[in-house]
Amino acid sequence: MTQDLTAGSHYWMPFTPNRDFQLHPKLVIGAKDQYYTDAAGRRILDGLSGLYTSPAGHGRESIADAVSRQLRELDFVPGFLRAHPKVYELTQRLTAMLPAALNHAFYVNSGSEAIDTAMKLCLAYHRARGEASRTLFVSRERAYHGVNLGGIALGGLAGNRRVYTGALPHVFHMRHTALPENRFTPGQPKHGAELADDLLRLVQLHGAENIAACFVEPIAGSTGVLPPPVGYLDRLREICTAHGILLVFDEVICGFGRTGKAFAAQTFGVTPDVMTLAKAITNGALPMAAVAVNDRIRDTIFQAAPDGAIEFYHGYTWSSHPVCCAAALAAFDIYEGESLFARGEALAPYFQQQLFTLADLPVVTDVRGFSMLGGIDLKPSGAPGSRGYEVQKKLFDRGLHLKNTGDAITLAPQLIFTREQVDEMIAVLRTVLQECKV
């Protein structure tokens, strides 16, 4: 049955070697709590929270019930010129979670859309305050900011950029913080805070009057988890404030309890001007994302528009979809009712301790981690990324779902994991990595 479904398929899979997948398909037919079920009926431990999307686990009945009720009550109303009560309730609850300064939310459908929306908001803000020359953006090597053209421009993963370079907006990249001296360092590394001064060098080269915003993931996620060096984010905040540059945190991966607090901005004590968030906003049940901004940005854009005029020419058909809002509200009920962020924070030390026990394996060249995120670098074998790709396939076959980016393996266990499931995950990893020839 599996081969009948996939052989010669017309389905074009995202971020997948499609031809190889058809030879070795990995089909998932069910999910409940911490486990997927594959086509053979085996349980697969979800060590990635879906795709950083499902910290409360799978198959949550309360979310399904909320979605079902909403579909019967109000299945769709456009976000243009119309609204519905749940979007106001959601915004009230979301802004109560966010850092206090971020109290306005614009809804979109994915992290990629959130990034492009944030870029447009930054441009609109500077134009509204009379500094339309600020059109340049700064990001970081090894960054991932989604796959729309703006996000690809900001991104620092070469494979995502190569085909599209000539069509991208103007973005300049700071160096990444994966320094050799930071290898095998738990938590925030001690070295690399000075790399934030790359932003100052770009200010001196291009002029602050031409730079709109600096985009960073507080913890770079998809590249293989790079926690920020101690003082790094504080220094970026200082430089941005001094030069009128907006600081944007991409919390699509590390938001909603992944770092112990609701958002990494709160964990690290640094508040951005703009924040993008997605994935776990609905516990992965439905596509939704948001861009949060402070009063200054929202009020400046609003006040620049004539009375009765559209303030921000942007939006999507599915923005603030009522069914997605219902799913998000139900997810928030779970996060709050089960103290899920605190639960993840309590488990994090054990997870990190067990993660670093893999450092002794010959194939492992680095281990990194912060709270409920972890990254493992593997010694390459053959073409770049081949080792990582083969390892993630073997992990699935042994009952563990994880992700590779090149030769890095990323872990993001659900916040409902137990110590026993951490042990299960690490044991499967150890078995598979021990089999790697070096």
C-alpha positions as CSV (number, residue, x, y, z in Angstrom):
1,M,0.0,0.0,0.0
2,T,2.8,2.4,0.8
3,Q,4.5,2.0,-2.5
4,D,1.2,2.3,-4.3
5,L,0.7,5.7,-2.7
6,T,4.1,7.1,-3.3
7,A,5.6,5.5,-6.5
8,G,5.4,7.9,-9.4
9,S,3.5,10.4,-7.2
10,H,2.5,13.8,-8.5
11,Y,2.9,15.2,-5.0
12,W,6.0,17.5,-4.8
13,M,7.3,17.5,-1.3
14,P,8.8,20.6,0.4
15,F,12.5,20.5,1.6
16,T,12.8,16.8,0.6
17,P,14.9,14.8,-1.8
18,N,11.7,13.6,-3.5
19,R,13.3,10.9,-5.7
20,D,14.9,9.3,-2.7
21,F,11.8,9.6,-0.6
22,Q,9.8,7.6,-3.2
23,L,12.4,4.8,-2.8
24,H,12.2,4.9,1.0
25,P,8.9,6.5,2.0
26,K,8.3,7.6,5.6
27,L,4.5,7.8,6.0
28,V,2.8,9.0,9.1
29,I,-0.9,8.0,9.6
30,G,-1.6,9.1,13.1
31,A,-0.4,11.1,16.2
32,K,-1.3,11.1,19.9
33,D,0.5,12.9,22.7
34,Q,4.3,12.4,22.3
35,Y,4.2,9.8,19.5
36,Y,3.4,9.5,15.8
37,T,2.2,6.3,14.2
38,D,3.8,5.2,10.9
39,A,2.2,3.2,8.1
40,A,3.4,0.0,9.7
41,G,1.6,0.8,12.9
42,R,4.9,1.5,14.9
43,R,5.1,4.3,17.4
44,I,7.6,7.1,16.5
45,L,8.7,9.3,19.4
46,D,8.3,13.0,18.3
47,G,11.6,14.6,19.4
48,L,11.0,17.7,17.3
49,S,7.6,18.7,18.5
50,G,6.4,18.2,14.9
51,L,8.4,21.0,13.4
52,Y,8.8,23.0,16.6
53,T,5.0,23.4,16.3
54,S,3.4,21.1,18.9
55,P,4.8,21.6,22.4
56,A,1.6,20.3,24.0
57,G,1.6,17.1,22.1
58,H,-0.6,15.7,19.4
59,G,-4.3,14.9,19.1
60,R,-5.5,17.4,21.7
61,E,-9.2,17.0,21.9
62,S,-9.9,20.5,23.2
63,I,-8.3,22.0,20.2
64,A,-10.2,19.7,17.8
65,D,-13.5,20.5,19.6
66,A,-12.8,24.2,19.4
67,V,-12.1,24.0,15.7
68,S,-15.2,21.9,15.1
69,R,-17.4,24.4,16.9
70,Q,-16.0,27.3,15.1
71,L,-16.4,25.8,11.7
72,R,-20.1,25.4,12.5
73,E,-20.5,28.8,14.0
74,L,-18.4,31.0,11.7
75,D,-16.2,29.2,9.1
76,F,-14.8,32.3,7.4
77,V,-15.0,36.0,7.3
78,P,-12.4,38.1,5.5
79,G,-10.0,40.1,7.6
80,F,-10.4,43.1,5.2
81,L,-13.0,45.5,6.5
82,R,-14.6,42.9,8.7
83,A,-13.6,41.3,12.1
84,H,-14.9,38.7,14.5
85,P,-14.9,38.5,18.3
86,K,-12.3,35.7,18.7
87,V,-9.5,37.7,17.0
88,Y,-9.9,40.4,19.7
89,E,-9.9,37.8,22.5
90,L,-6.9,36.2,21.0
91,T,-5.0,39.5,20.7
92,Q,-5.8,40.3,24.3
93,R,-4.4,37.0,25.5
94,L,-1.4,37.0,23.2
95,T,-0.3,40.5,24.1
96,A,-0.6,39.5,27.8
97,M,2.1,36.8,27.1
98,L,4.4,39.0,25.2
99,P,7.0,41.4,26.6
100,A,5.0,44.4,27.9
101,A,6.1,46.8,25.2
102,L,4.7,44.6,22.4
103,N,1.0,45.2,22.6
104,H,-0.3,45.1,19.0
105,A,-0.6,42.1,16.7
106,F,-1.0,41.7,12.9
107,Y,-2.0,38.2,11.9
108,V,-0.7,36.2,9.0
109,N,-0.5,32.5,8.1
110,S,3.1,31.3,8.4
111,G,6.5,32.3,9.8
112,S,7.6,33.1,6.3
113,E,4.7,35.5,5.9
114,A,5.4,37.0,9.3
115,I,8.9,37.8,8.3
116,D,8.0,39.5,5.0
117,T,5.2,41.4,6.9
118,A,7.7,42.6,9.5
119,M,10.0,43.8,6.8
120,K,7.2,45.8,5.2
121,L,6.2,47.2,8.6
122,C,9.8,48.4,9.2
123,L,9.9,50.1,5.9
124,A,6.4,51.7,6.5
125,Y,7.4,52.9,9.9
126,H,10.6,54.7,8.7
127,R,8.7,56.2,5.7
128,A,6.0,57.4,8.0
129,R,8.5,59.2,10.3
130,G,10.2,60.9,7.4
131,E,13.2,58.6,6.9
132,A,12.3,56.7,3.7
133,S,16.0,56.3,2.9
134,R,16.1,53.4,5.5
135,T,15.6,50.5,3.1
136,L,18.6,48.2,4.0
137,F,18.3,45.2,6.3
138,V,20.9,43.4,8.5
139,S,20.7,39.8,9.4
140,R,23.1,37.0,10.2
141,E,25.0,34.1,8.6
142,R,23.4,30.8,9.3
143,A,20.0,32.5,9.9
144,Y,16.7,31.0,8.8
145,H,13.8,33.4,8.3
146,G,11.5,31.4,6.2
147,V,11.3,30.9,2.4
148,N,9.5,34.0,0.9
149,L,11.8,36.3,-1.0
150,G,12.3,38.6,2.0
151,G,13.1,35.8,4.3
152,I,15.4,34.2,1.9
153,A,17.3,37.5,1.6
154,L,17.6,37.7,5.4
155,G,18.5,34.0,5.7
156,G,22.1,32.9,5.9
157,L,21.8,29.3,4.7
158,A,23.5,29.0,1.4
159,G,21.4,26.2,-0.1
160,N,18.2,28.3,0.4
161,R,19.7,31.4,-1.3
162,R,21.8,30.3,-4.3
163,V,19.0,30.0,-6.9
164,Y,17.3,33.3,-6.0
165,T,20.2,35.7,-5.3
166,G,19.5,38.2,-8.1
167,A,15.8,38.7,-7.0
168,L,16.4,39.4,-3.3
169,P,16.1,42.7,-1.3
170,H,19.3,44.4,-0.1
171,V,20.5,42.6,3.1
172,F,23.9,42.6,4.7
173,H,24.9,39.8,7.0
174,M,26.7,39.8,10.3
175,R,28.9,36.8,11.2
176,H,27.4,33.9,13.0
177,T,28.4,33.0,16.5
178,A,29.3,29.3,16.0
179,L,32.9,29.8,17.1
180,P,35.3,26.9,17.6
181,E,36.0,27.9,21.2
182,N,32.2,27.5,21.9
183,R,32.1,23.9,21.0
184,F,30.5,21.5,23.5
185,T,29.3,24.5,25.7
186,P,26.0,24.0,27.5
187,G,23.7,27.0,27.4
188,Q,24.9,30.4,26.4
189,P,28.5,30.4,25.2
190,K,31.0,32.8,26.8
191,H,32.7,33.8,23.6
192,G,31.3,35.9,20.7
193,A,29.4,38.8,22.3
194,E,31.8,41.1,20.4
195,L,30.4,39.8,17.1
196,A,27.4,42.0,17.7
197,D,29.7,44.9,16.7
198,D,29.4,43.7,13.1
199,L,26.2,45.7,13.2
200,L,28.2,48.8,14.2
201,R,30.6,48.2,11.3
202,L,27.7,48.0,8.9
203,V,26.3,51.2,10.3
204,Q,29.7,52.9,9.7
205,L,29.9,51.5,6.2
206,H,26.4,52.1,4.9
207,G,25.1,54.9,7.3
208,A,22.5,54.4,10.0
209,E,20.2,56.6,7.9
210,N,20.0,53.8,5.3
211,I,19.4,50.8,7.6
212,A,15.8,49.9,8.5
213,A,16.1,47.0,10.8
214,C,18.3,44.2,12.2
215,F,16.7,40.7,12.2
216,V,17.9,37.9,14.4
217,E,16.6,34.7,15.9
218,P,17.4,34.9,19.7
219,I,18.4,31.3,19.3
220,A,19.2,30.4,15.7
221,G,17.1,27.3,15.3
222,S,17.0,25.6,11.9
223,T,20.8,25.9,11.4
224,G,21.3,23.5,14.3
225,V,20.6,25.5,17.4
226,L,23.0,28.4,18.2
227,P,22.3,30.0,21.6
228,P,23.4,33.6,21.8
229,P,26.7,34.3,23.5
230,V,26.4,36.1,26.9
231,G,25.8,39.8,26.2
232,Y,25.3,39.4,22.5
233,L,21.6,40.3,22.3
234,D,22.1,43.1,24.8
235,R,24.8,44.6,22.6
236,L,22.5,44.4,19.5
237,R,19.8,46.2,21.4
238,E,22.2,48.9,22.4
239,I,23.5,49.5,18.9
240,C,20.0,49.5,17.4
241,T,18.7,52.0,19.9
242,A,21.7,54.3,19.5
243,H,21.2,54.5,15.7
244,G,17.4,54.4,15.2
245,I,17.5,50.9,13.8
246,L,14.6,48.6,14.6
247,L,15.5,45.3,16.3
248,V,13.4,42.4,15.1
249,F,13.3,39.0,17.0
250,D,12.2,36.0,14.9
251,E,10.7,33.8,17.6
252,V,8.9,31.5,15.2
253,I,10.9,28.5,16.6
254,C,11.9,29.6,20.1
255,G,8.6,31.2,21.2
256,F,5.8,29.7,23.3
257,G,7.7,28.2,26.1
258,R,10.7,26.7,24.3
259,T,13.1,28.7,26.4
260,G,11.2,28.4,29.7
261,K,9.5,31.7,29.5
262,A,6.7,32.5,27.0
263,F,9.3,34.0,24.6
264,A,13.1,34.1,24.4
265,A,13.0,37.9,24.7
266,Q,11.8,37.5,28.3
267,T,14.3,34.7,29.0
268,F,17.3,36.8,27.8
269,G,15.9,40.1,29.1
270,V,16.1,41.9,25.8
271,T,13.0,43.5,24.3
272,P,12.8,43.9,20.5
273,D,10.8,46.5,18.6
274,V,9.1,43.9,16.5
275,M,8.6,40.1,17.0
276,T,7.5,37.4,14.6
277,L,5.8,34.3,16.0
278,A,4.1,31.3,14.5
279,K,4.2,27.5,14.7
280,A,3.2,26.8,18.3
281,I,0.6,29.6,18.3
282,T,-2.0,26.9,17.5
283,N,0.1,23.9,18.8
284,G,0.6,23.1,15.1
285,A,-3.1,22.3,14.6
286,L,-3.7,25.0,11.9
287,P,-1.5,27.5,10.0
288,M,-1.2,30.8,11.8
289,A,1.4,33.4,12.6
290,A,1.6,37.0,13.9
291,V,3.8,40.0,14.0
292,A,3.9,41.9,17.3
293,V,4.9,45.6,17.5
294,N,5.1,48.3,20.1
295,D,3.0,51.5,20.4
296,R,5.6,53.6,18.7
297,I,5.6,51.7,15.5
298,R,1.8,51.2,15.3
299,D,1.0,54.8,16.2
300,T,3.6,56.3,13.8
301,I,2.2,54.3,10.9
302,F,-1.4,55.1,11.8
303,Q,-0.9,58.8,12.3
304,A,0.8,59.2,9.0
305,A,-2.2,58.1,7.1
306,P,-5.1,60.5,6.2
307,D,-8.4,60.0,8.0
308,G,-10.4,57.1,6.6
309,A,-7.4,55.8,4.6
310,I,-5.8,52.3,4.9
311,E,-2.8,52.7,7.1
312,F,-0.8,49.7,6.0
313,Y,-1.4,48.2,2.5
314,H,-0.8,44.6,3.4
315,G,-2.7,41.4,4.4
316,Y,-3.8,38.0,3.3
317,T,-7.1,36.3,2.5
318,W,-6.6,34.0,5.5
319,S,-5.3,36.7,8.0
320,S,-7.0,36.3,11.4
321,H,-9.1,33.3,10.1
322,P,-11.7,32.6,12.8
323,V,-11.0,28.8,12.9
324,C,-7.3,29.5,13.4
325,C,-8.1,31.9,16.2
326,A,-10.3,29.3,17.9
327,A,-7.4,26.8,17.6
328,A,-4.9,29.3,19.1
329,L,-7.3,30.1,22.0
330,A,-7.7,26.4,22.8
331,A,-3.9,26.0,22.6
332,F,-3.4,28.9,25.0
333,D,-5.9,27.3,27.4
334,I,-3.7,24.2,27.5
335,Y,-0.4,26.2,27.9
336,E,-1.9,28.1,30.8
337,G,-4.1,25.4,32.4
338,E,-1.3,22.8,32.4
339,S,1.5,25.4,33.3
340,L,3.2,23.9,30.2
341,F,6.0,26.5,29.9
342,A,7.0,25.9,33.6
343,R,6.8,22.2,32.9
344,G,9.2,22.5,30.1
345,E,11.5,24.7,32.1
346,A,11.6,22.1,34.9
347,L,12.5,19.3,32.5
348,A,15.1,21.3,30.6
349,P,18.1,20.7,32.9
350,Y,17.6,16.9,32.6
351,F,17.2,17.1,28.9
352,Q,20.4,19.2,28.5
353,Q,22.3,16.8,30.8
354,Q,21.3,13.8,28.8
355,L,21.9,15.5,25.5
356,F,25.5,16.3,26.4
357,T,26.2,12.6,27.2
358,L,26.4,12.1,23.4
359,A,29.5,14.3,23.2
360,D,31.7,11.2,23.6
361,L,30.7,9.6,20.3
362,P,33.4,9.7,17.6
363,V,30.9,11.0,14.9
364,V,29.8,14.0,17.1
365,T,31.8,17.2,16.5
366,D,29.7,19.5,18.6
367,V,26.7,19.5,21.0
368,R,24.8,22.7,21.8
369,G,21.6,23.3,23.7
370,F,19.5,25.8,25.6
371,S,16.4,24.9,27.6
372,M,14.2,22.6,25.4
373,L,16.3,23.0,22.2
374,G,19.4,21.0,21.2
375,G,21.7,20.6,18.3
376,I,24.3,18.0,17.4
377,D,26.9,18.4,14.6
378,L,28.1,15.3,12.9
379,K,31.4,14.6,11.2
380,P,30.7,14.8,7.4
381,S,30.7,11.7,5.2
382,G,30.7,12.2,1.4
383,A,28.8,15.2,0.1
384,P,27.9,17.9,2.7
385,G,24.7,17.0,4.4
386,S,24.7,13.3,3.4
387,R,25.5,12.1,6.8
388,G,22.8,14.1,8.5
389,Y,20.2,13.1,5.9
390,E,21.0,9.4,6.3
391,V,21.0,9.6,10.1
392,Q,17.6,11.2,10.3
393,K,16.2,8.4,8.1
394,K,17.7,5.8,10.3
395,L,16.4,7.5,13.4
396,F,12.9,7.3,12.0
397,D,13.3,3.7,11.2
398,R,14.4,3.1,14.9
399,G,11.4,5.0,16.2
400,L,12.5,8.7,16.6
401,H,11.4,11.8,14.6
402,L,14.1,14.5,14.3
403,K,15.3,16.9,11.7
404,N,18.6,17.5,10.0
405,T,20.0,20.7,8.4
406,G,23.0,19.5,6.5
407,D,25.1,17.5,9.0
408,A,23.4,19.0,12.1
409,I,20.6,17.2,13.9
410,T,18.1,19.3,15.8
411,L,16.1,18.3,18.9
412,A,13.0,20.1,20.2
413,P,11.2,17.7,22.5
414,Q,7.6,18.5,23.4
415,L,7.1,20.3,26.7
416,I,4.9,17.3,27.8
417,F,7.9,14.9,27.6
418,T,8.8,12.8,30.7
419,R,12.3,11.9,31.8
420,E,11.6,8.4,30.5
421,Q,10.9,9.8,27.0
422,V,14.1,11.9,27.1
423,D,15.9,8.7,27.9
424,E,14.2,6.9,25.1
425,M,15.2,9.7,22.6
426,I,18.8,9.8,23.7
427,A,19.1,6.0,23.7
428,V,17.9,5.8,20.0
429,L,20.3,8.6,19.1
430,R,23.2,6.9,20.8
431,T,22.4,3.6,19.0
432,V,22.2,5.2,15.6
433,L,25.2,7.5,16.0
434,Q,27.4,4.6,17.3
435,E,26.8,2.9,14.0
436,C,28.2,5.7,12.0
437,K,31.6,5.0,10.5
438,V,34.2,7.7,11.0
